[in-house]
Amino acid sequence: MAAATARWDTPPPLGADGRDGVEQWLVKNHSGYIRNEYGKSYRGCLPINLETAVDVGHVGSLFTHAVEPILGGDDIAFFLKFRDNYDPDRLWESYESLVRQNPALQVTLRPVNKSFSWVPINSEELNAALDSQRQRFSQLFSLEELLSPAHALTPPLPVRISQMEDRKVCFQMRHAFSSGLGALQWIEYWLAAFDGESVPVAPAAGRFDSTAPLIGLALLPFYLLGYLAHAGLKQARNTVDLTHGKTPRPHNNGYASRTYQFSEPETDRILAEAHKLNLSLTQYMCLAVAKAMLSAQPEKSRVCMAIPTDLARYSPNFPRTVPGNYTGSLTVQLRRGAPLQSQIARQFSWLRRGIDYWLNRVVGALSRREQRLVNRLARGALLPVHRRGPFQNVSCAVTNVGAVKSPAFCARIESGTGSTKTQTILFTIFRLHGRLSANVTFDRDLYDSEEVFRVADAALANLAR
C-alpha cells in the first residue's frame, strides 16, 4: 500500500483547463481502474458517472437536515458588535428589504416525493414570517438564549436577525441553506443596504462547474483504505471522547458557549508561530486543540477532528448565495507518540487532491433515494460516539471562517464571532481588523461544561503560547 500511495502522490501537471492532463494520464497509466476514454466514468473503481449532475450543496443540505431534530435547529450564528450605536428601525428596514428583494431567501426545504427541494414560499407566508420576526426584534437576547431550542430558526424563512446587549446583533441562517462563508456574503449585502446602498439581488440558482482535481476521485479508494488502516481495529475505545460514552438525545438544554478575543500583537504572534511551523492557521489551531484533548484523557491514544471545508472554492464563479450547504469535511485523526505537526500537515495535503469534494460527490451519486439517506443519517446521530465508525467518532470539530475584509463589514462591525449547532465540540476561529477571535460551543446534554471549558482554555492557551 505504501508503494501505491507514493506512486499516486506525484501526478503530472494539470492541463490548461485543470483537468485534461490528469484525465489523460489516468487513462494511460491506470486503465484497470478507469473505463471510457478520458476517464469520464469510473465504473471499475467507483459507481459514479462524471457526466451525471450531482449538486454537492444539496448533499450537504441533506446531511444537516437529517440531524436538525436532535440538534434543536441547524442555525449558523454570527454575533456582531457594531462600532457605534445603531438605529434599530433602520437596521430592521435594511434586513426586510434584503429579504423581500431576494427570491433566493424566500425558500424553504420541503420533501418532494422521495427527495427534498428548495421550494419558494408564497407572499402570505413571507409576510407572516416577517411580521413574526419583527415582533420579536425589539427583545434583547443572550448568546446562549439564541442557541437554545426555544429560539431555533424555523421555516419558512432561512434567515433572521436578533438584538443583543452592548450594540450586538445576531445574524442567524439555516446551515442547510448555506455555509458559513455564504452567510457572511448575506451579511455583507445586509450591511451594504444598511449603509444606504441599493439592496443587492443575488441569483437564486447557478451552475457549479467543479475544478476539483480529477485525480482525487482515482485516489479516493487509497485515501479511504489508508485512513481505515491508520485508525486501526481498536479506534473506538482509543479515541478521546469527552461525552464519556453518553447516548445522544435531543439537545433540550441548549448549548454552552465561550468566546476568546486576542489583541492584534497576540494575533501577529500566533500567525508567526504557525508560519514558523509551516502550518496554516487552521492547522495550527488543530495542533493546539489536539494537544489539549490528548492531555485531558491521557489513557487515550487517538484524537479525531472534523474540519469543515469550503466546497465552493472548486467553482470560483459560483454564487455563494445559491441555496445549498456547500460545506465539505476532512476528518483528521492524530496519534499520540508520533509528531502531531507532521501528522496534521500530511492529512491536510489531501485537500489539494479535492478529496473533500469527491467524498460528497460519491455520496450524492450513491444516494438515489434521498429520504433513505436522511433516515440513515438521523439514526447514526443517535449512536454514542464510541459506537460510530472511524469517520464519525470525532472528538471535536475545528473551523476557520477566515479573515473578513469586506469594506461594509469592516466599516460597521467592531468585533464578532461565529458558531454552529453540532453534535460535537465546535471550535471556530475568525479574524477581523487584524484581531483573532475564537469560540467554543457544545451541547449541554452530552458534555460537562466545566470539563470542556477547561480543555478549551488549555487549547487557546496553547495557541497563544
JONOR-V725772 format. One line per field, one symbol per residue. ss: DSSP state (A for helix, B for strand, O for the rest). psi: psi as a letter, one per 40 degrees, with the letter a starting at -180 (. if undefined). A space follows every 10 residues. Layout:
ss=???
psi=???
//
This chain:
ss=OAAAAAAAOO OOOOOOOOOA AAAAAAAAAO OOOOBOAAAO BOOOOOOOBO OOOOOAAAAA AAAAAAAAAA AOOOBBBBBB BBOOOOOAAA AAAAAAAAAA OOAAAOBBBB BBOOBBBBBB OOAAAAAAAA AAAAAAAOOB OOAAAAOOAA AOOOOOOOBB BBBOOOOBBB BBBBOOOOOA AAAAAAAAAA AAAAOOOOOO OOOOOOOOOO OOOOAAAAAA AAAAAAAAAA AOOOAAAABO OOOOOOOOOO OOOOBBBBBB BOOAAAAAAA AAAAAAOOOO AAAAAAAAAA AAAAAAOOOO OBBBBBBBBB AAAAOOOOOO OOOOOOBBBB BBBBBOOOOA AAAAAAAAAA AAAOAAAAAA AAAAAAOOOA AAAAAAAAAA OOOOAAAOOO OOOOOBBBBB BBBBOOAAAA AABBBBBBBB OOOOOBBBBB BBOOBBBBBB BBBOOOOOAA AAAAAAAAAA AAAAO
psi=dddddddeeg iiiiadeedd ddddddddef edehihiffd ifdedighhe ehhhhddddd ddddddeddd efifhhhhhh hidiiihddd dddddddddd egddefiihi hhbeaiihhi iidddddddd dddddedeih iiddddeidd fihiieieii iiiiiffiih hiihdddiid dddddddddd ddddeeiihh hiieiihggh ehhddddded dddddddddd didfddeehh heefeihiih gdeaiiihih hiiddddddd ddddddefii dddddddddd ddddddgeei ehhhhhhiih deeegdehhe ehhigfhaih hhhhhieihd dddddddded deefdddddd dddddegdhd dddddddddd eeiideeiie eegidiihih dahhehdddd ddhdiiiiii hieahhhhih hhfehhiiih iihdddihdd dddddddddd ddde.
//
